[in-house]
Amino acid sequence: MKKQTQTLRDIARETGVHVSTVSRALNPSNGALITDDLVDKIKAAAERLGYRPNRLAAGLRTNRTMTVGLMIPDITNTIFPPILRGVESVLEPLGYAVIMVNTDSLASRETLLVDVLRERGVDGIIHAAVLRDDPKIIEVARAGTPVVTVNRKIEAEGIPAVVNDDGLGVRLVLSHLHEQGHRRIAHIAGPENLSTGRFRRKSFEDAVARMGLPLPPEGVIQSARFDEAEGWRCAEQLLDDWNPTAILCANDRLALGAIQFLKDRGIDCPRQISVTGYNDMPYLDRLRPGLTTVRIELFGVGQESARLLVRMMTDPEATAPSEMVLPVTLIKRGSVGPPPAD
């Protein structure tokens, strides 16, 4: 025999309060309108009776599904789980469910998945895979779906971004390398179609110019992807064309690929060439040598992007900041040392 579904009216009868009070107590967004003791009593009764909210019915009444789409570029990249956890830490207590999709950094797949999320009726989208030029997400945002980009920016007005202070991060790394005695510092840049790739490269070139360091055209190599294979390829090209004593990489995966190239060629890191990364993805401290890198607020950008999206979803008239910049920290490990004597 099918078990009878419990309703708000059943909980009201059990606790001796009005149905509207039960509804407020079980709604994370307004439970604070009644006392904590009463909220606890009602929640205990709901648990005892086996009550489960009907999200579909609620969505039909409110025109909200209490779901949010989270788009990431690469599910295998270890920087994204902390971002997801940060997003969930804000959204789950408010009753939202997160639908995560993986774009594989392909524009065609992103377009498909944006449509899938919209067909699912998500109330908003947090986009960690956005391109600098992204017509599809601009179209979606202008059609009324709240969108926040995280860790990356799009070159369009009206789409807020939660990012890290990449300019400061690059300057911190360069200063550290300079203090160690390095003067020939090369850069493996991130993809040009991503804001992180372009801005970190510009920050590097500007800082090197201010410091008066030599930087021939062959001292900067553009990667096609933020991955180890590209780090290996770019490091090979750098050493074929120039003789740097240090390589500043635009992310950790590029740095890991560069270090692997050095190992394959019998070049010691850091005794012969120092290498740095960016992001401080998990487990870097367990490598030998440990990777010197810039720690960004992975959990924090997830939290702040979720808070900003909630504000946009619940108060369409609210003014969202165009950009929120979080602090970064230089993490010194074993991949940097003094340059070899000439």
ZIBELGI-V744617 format. One record per residue. PHI is phi as a letter, one per 40 degrees, with the letter a starting at -180 (none if undefined). D_LAST is the distance of its C-alpha to the last C-alpha in Angstrom with 2 decimals. Layout:
((PHI,D_LAST) (PHI,D_LAST))
//
This chain:
((none,84.50) (c,81.79) (c,80.71) (c,81.79) (c,79.00) (c,79.02) (b,79.06) (d,78.44) (c,82.23) (c,82.25) (c,79.66) (c,81.67) (c,84.80) (c,83.01) (b,81.63) (g,84.50) (b,82.52) (c,82.65) (d,80.78) (c,78.79) (c,77.57) (c,76.41) (c,74.57) (c,72.76) (c,71.84) (c,70.31) (c,68.40) (d,64.97) (c,64.83) (b,68.00) (c,68.85) (c,68.14) (c,71.42) (b,73.35) (c,72.96) (c,70.43) (c,73.27) (c,75.10) (d,71.99) (c,71.42) (c,75.09) (c,75.05) (c,71.82) (c,73.25) (c,76.41) (c,74.46) (c,72.53) (c,75.74) (c,77.50) (g,74.60) (c,74.24) (b,71.55) (c,71.11) (c,71.83) (c,68.77) (c,70.25) (c,73.43) (c,71.57) (c,69.42) (c,72.56) (c,73.94) (b,70.87) (g,69.13) (b,66.04) (b,64.72) (f,62.49) (b,59.66) (b,56.18) (c,53.84) (b,50.16) (b,48.02) (b,44.61) (c,42.30) (a,41.36) (c,43.36) (c,40.73) (c,38.10) (c,38.20) (c,37.79) (c,41.33) (d,43.51) (c,42.71) (c,43.57) (d,46.81) (c,47.63) (c,47.20) (c,49.53) (c,52.09) (c,52.09) (c,53.54) (c,55.71) (c,57.40) (c,59.16) (c,60.57) (g,62.02) (c,59.63) (b,58.40) (b,55.02) (b,54.83) (c,51.25) (b,50.36) (b,47.20) (c,46.33) (f,43.54) (f,41.94) (b,44.51) (c,46.45) (c,49.54) (c,49.60) (c,49.13) (d,52.13) (c,54.20) (c,53.35) (c,54.04) (c,57.47) (c,57.99) (c,57.28) (c,59.65) (c,62.31) (c,61.98) (g,62.76) (d,59.72) (c,60.11) (a,56.49) (b,53.05) (b,49.67) (b,47.09) (b,43.57) (b,43.01) (c,43.82) (c,42.22) (d,41.53) (b,44.43) (b,47.08) (d,50.59) (c,52.28) (c,51.38) (c,52.22) (d,55.60) (c,56.20) (c,55.37) (c,57.58) (c,60.34) (h,60.47) (c,58.37) (c,56.17) (b,52.48) (b,49.40) (c,45.88) (b,43.44) (g,39.63) (b,39.87) (b,41.79) (b,43.97) (c,44.22) (a,47.93) (c,50.10) (g,52.21) (b,50.05) (c,48.47) (b,45.08) (b,43.64) (b,39.86) (b,36.87) (c,34.83) (c,32.05) (c,30.84) (c,30.35) (d,28.75) (c,25.99) (c,25.39) (c,25.26) (c,22.55) (c,20.41) (c,20.97) (c,20.00) (c,16.67) (c,16.06) (c,17.17) (c,14.66) (h,11.85) (c,11.53) (b,11.87) (c,11.83) (b,14.88) (c,17.22) (b,20.89) (c,23.32) (c,26.56) (c,29.98) (d,32.95) (c,34.09) (c,37.70) (b,37.06) (c,36.86) (c,34.11) (c,31.92) (c,32.61) (c,32.51) (c,29.29) (c,27.58) (c,29.17) (c,28.20) (c,24.52) (c,24.57) (c,26.58) (c,24.42) (c,21.14) (c,23.05) (c,24.38) (c,21.00) (g,19.75) (c,16.85) (c,16.07) (a,18.12) (c,19.01) (d,22.15) (c,20.40) (c,18.62) (b,22.01) (b,23.98) (c,27.61) (c,29.10) (c,32.76) (a,33.46) (c,32.23) (a,31.80) (c,29.54) (c,30.10) (c,28.87) (c,25.78) (c,25.01) (c,25.79) (c,23.81) (c,20.63) (c,21.09) (c,21.59) (d,18.55) (c,16.19) (c,18.29) (b,18.06) (a,14.70) (b,11.27) (c,11.73) (c,10.22) (a,13.88) (b,17.29) (c,20.33) (b,23.43) (c,26.90) (a,28.59) (c,28.23) (c,29.45) (c,26.84) (c,24.18) (c,25.87) (c,25.85) (c,22.13) (c,21.44) (c,23.91) (c,22.16) (c,18.86) (c,21.06) (c,22.88) (c,19.78) (g,18.56) (b,15.61) (c,15.67) (b,16.44) (b,15.15) (c,12.56) (b,10.69) (a,12.52) (c,15.01) (b,18.42) (b,21.36) (b,24.98) (a,28.11) (h,31.69) (f,31.30) (c,33.60) (d,35.41) (g,33.96) (c,30.24) (c,30.19) (c,31.32) (c,28.34) (b,25.46) (c,23.06) (c,25.28) (c,24.46) (c,23.51) (a,25.93) (b,28.52) (c,31.99) (b,34.78) (c,38.46) (c,39.63) (c,42.98) (c,43.31) (c,42.98) (c,45.60) (c,47.92) (c,47.63) (c,48.10) (c,51.21) (c,52.62) (c,52.17) (c,53.80) (d,56.74) (c,57.33) (c,57.41) (c,59.70) (c,62.17) (b,62.29) (d,61.84) (c,62.50) (c,59.64) (c,56.73) (c,53.47) (c,50.16) (c,48.15) (a,44.99) (b,44.22) (b,40.62) (b,39.68) (c,36.90) (b,33.60) (b,31.47) (c,27.78) (b,27.61) (c,24.52) (b,23.96) (c,21.47) (c,19.63) (b,17.30) (a,14.79) (c,11.69) (c,8.55) (c,6.26) (c,3.80) (c,0.00))
//
